Amino acid sequence: MIPKKILAGAIAALAISALNGFGLEWETKRISIAATPEQESAEGVFAFTNNSDQPVTIKSVRSSCGCTVTELEKREYLPGESGEIKALFTFGTRTGAQRKTISVVTDATGEEKTSLLLDVSIPELIRIKPFFVFWRKGDALEPKKIELRVSDPDLIRPISIEANNERFDAVLESTGDRAVFTVTITPRSTEVSGNSHFLVTTDYPTGKPRVVRVYAGIR
């Protein structure tokens, strides 16, 4: 049985904590962004205020992906002081619905760890089917095709393809449908296992065109 004095002290401590607040109060813990076709990155700004009567130190800020970089002006915030954490998510070849989690650890009692969510919807300018083609060891050197379907042929078109090694030959071709292109991949040999990736460069946006990847392998 817990002694009455200890129990009373614990209850009093909890009451004081509830009265003073648990540390950082966030304006929002989730930000949703609908990216435009031109965007290559998106930034979320998570604002907060120290609503306790004690200084709060932010021990660490970590993102769930190397594609997301966080920025914090300083570590310690006095009572009543406000600040913000910026999270910059670089898309790369990602499309569709993306969620990045930023974990914030503080020394505030009762709220040591907070998860912030950055949700970004990235337009799928090119739909690839399939992403990966493969051959078994010893298979015939027959070509296989990957389809690239663009969302708007007046906006974006694939214009070139480049392989990272010489295991395969790859040809990018247009079809009778303005929105559909094909990549025809043919292995030079199927005697040895190995993989390759191919960079398909588009003509959009001007100056820094979008690049997508497709893959091939020998298993």
C-alpha positions in Angstrom: 0.0 0.0 0.0 1.3 3.5 -0.9 1.8 5.7 2.2 -0.8 8.5 2.4 1.9 11.3 2.4 3.5 10.0 -0.8 0.1 9.6 -2.5 -1.0 13.1 -1.5 2.3 14.5 -2.8 1.9 12.7 -6.1 -1.6 14.0 -6.5 -0.5 17.5 -5.7 2.3 17.3 -8.2 -0.1 16.2 -10.9 -2.5 19.0 -10.0 0.3 21.6 -10.3 1.5 20.1 -13.7 -2.1 20.3 -15.0 -2.4 23.9 -13.8 1.0 25.0 -15.3 0.6 23.1 -18.6 2.9 20.4 -20.0 5.3 22.5 -22.1 4.9 23.2 -25.7 1.4 24.0 -27.1 1.3 23.4 -30.9 -0.8 25.6 -33.2 -1.3 22.4 -35.2 0.4 19.0 -35.3 -0.7 18.1 -38.8 -0.2 20.1 -42.1 -1.7 19.0 -45.4 -0.4 20.4 -48.7 -1.7 19.8 -52.2 1.4 20.3 -54.4 1.2 21.8 -57.9 2.9 20.1 -60.9 5.7 22.7 -60.9 6.7 22.1 -57.3 9.7 20.0 -56.4 9.4 20.4 -52.6 6.9 21.5 -49.9 7.5 23.2 -46.6 5.4 22.9 -43.4 5.9 25.3 -40.5 4.8 24.0 -37.1 4.4 26.9 -34.6 4.4 26.4 -30.9 4.3 28.3 -27.6 5.8 27.3 -24.2 2.6 27.5 -22.0 4.3 26.2 -18.9 5.9 28.2 -16.1 9.3 26.6 -16.7 11.8 26.8 -19.6 11.5 24.0 -22.1 14.4 22.6 -24.0 13.9 20.8 -27.3 16.4 17.9 -27.2 16.0 16.6 -30.7 14.0 17.0 -33.9 14.1 14.0 -36.3 12.3 13.3 -39.6 11.1 9.9 -40.7 12.9 10.3 -44.1 16.2 11.7 -45.4 14.1 13.5 -48.0 12.8 15.8 -45.2 15.1 18.4 -43.6 14.0 20.2 -40.4 15.1 23.6 -39.1 14.8 24.9 -35.6 16.0 28.4 -34.6 17.1 27.5 -31.1 16.7 24.8 -28.4 15.5 26.6 -25.2 12.2 28.5 -24.9 11.2 30.5 -21.8 7.6 30.5 -20.4 5.3 32.3 -22.9 7.9 32.3 -25.6 7.0 31.1 -29.1 8.9 29.4 -31.9 8.5 27.2 -34.9 9.9 24.1 -36.6 10.2 24.1 -40.4 10.1 20.9 -42.3 11.2 20.9 -46.0 10.2 17.8 -48.0 12.0 17.3 -51.3 9.9 15.1 -53.6 12.5 13.5 -55.8 10.6 10.9 -57.9 7.8 10.4 -55.3 4.2 10.9 -56.4 0.8 10.5 -54.8 -0.1 10.8 -51.1 3.0 11.2 -49.0 3.3 11.4 -45.2 6.4 12.5 -43.3 6.6 12.3 -39.5 8.7 14.8 -37.5 9.5 13.5 -34.0 10.2 16.3 -31.4 11.6 15.3 -28.0 11.6 17.9 -25.1 12.4 17.9 -21.4 8.8 19.0 -20.5 7.2 16.6 -18.0 4.1 14.8 -19.4 4.9 15.6 -23.1 8.4 14.5 -23.7 7.7 13.4 -27.3 5.5 14.9 -30.0 4.8 13.6 -33.5 4.2 16.2 -36.2 2.7 15.1 -39.5 3.4 16.6 -42.9 1.0 15.2 -45.5 1.6 16.1 -49.1 -0.3 15.1 -52.2 2.0 15.1 -55.3 0.5 15.1 -58.8 1.3 11.9 -60.7 2.4 13.5 -64.0 3.6 10.1 -65.4 2.1 6.7 -64.5 4.5 3.8 -65.0 3.4 0.2 -65.5 5.3 -1.8 -64.6 8.2 -0.2 -62.8 10.4 -3.3 -63.0 10.8 -6.0 -65.7 13.0 -9.1 -65.2 14.4 -12.2 -66.8 15.5 -15.5 -65.3 19.1 -16.6 -65.8 19.3 -18.4 -69.1 16.1 -16.8 -70.6 16.0 -15.9 -74.2 17.1 -12.3 -75.1 13.6 -11.2 -75.7 12.6 -7.5 -75.2 10.0 -6.4 -72.6 8.1 -3.2 -72.5 7.3 -0.6 -69.8 4.4 1.8 -70.4 4.7 5.5 -69.5 1.3 7.3 -69.5 1.5 11.1 -69.0 -1.4 13.0 -67.4 -1.3 15.8 -69.9 0.6 15.4 -73.2 0.5 19.2 -73.7 2.3 19.7 -70.4 4.9 17.0 -70.2 6.5 14.4 -72.4 9.4 11.9 -71.9 12.2 12.8 -74.3 15.3 10.6 -73.4 16.4 7.5 -71.5 19.8 6.7 -69.9 21.0 3.5 -68.3 23.3 3.3 -65.3 25.2 0.3 -66.8 25.5 -1.7 -70.0 23.6 -4.8 -69.0 20.6 -3.8 -71.1 19.6 -1.9 -74.2 16.7 0.5 -73.7 14.7 2.4 -76.3 12.1 5.1 -75.6 9.3 5.4 -78.2 6.1 7.2 -78.7 2.8 5.4 -79.7 -0.3 6.3 -81.6 -1.7 7.7 -78.3 -0.1 11.1 -77.5 -0.4 10.3 -73.8 1.4 6.9 -74.0 5.1 6.1 -74.5 6.9 2.8 -74.2 10.4 1.8 -73.0 11.6 -1.3 -74.7 14.3 -3.1 -72.7 16.4 -6.0 -74.0 19.1 -7.8 -72.0 22.5 -8.2 -73.7 23.0 -11.4 -71.7 21.0 -13.4 -69.2 23.9 -15.6 -68.0 24.7 -13.5 -64.9 22.4 -12.0 -62.3 22.3 -8.2 -62.0 20.1 -5.1 -62.0 19.9 -1.8 -63.8 18.0 1.4 -63.5 17.1 3.8 -66.3 16.5 7.6 -66.0 13.8 8.9 -68.2 14.1 12.6 -68.6 11.0 14.7 -69.5 10.7 18.2 -71.0 8.9 19.7 -68.0 9.4 22.0 -66.2 11.8 24.1 -68.2 15.3 24.4 -66.7 15.0 21.5 -64.3 12.9 18.8 -66.0 11.3 16.0 -64.1 13.1 12.6 -64.1 11.5 9.2 -63.4 13.1 5.8 -63.0 12.3 2.4 -64.3 14.2 -0.9 -63.5 15.3 -4.2 -65.1 17.0 -7.2 -63.7 18.3 -10.7 -64.3 17.4 -13.1 -61.5 
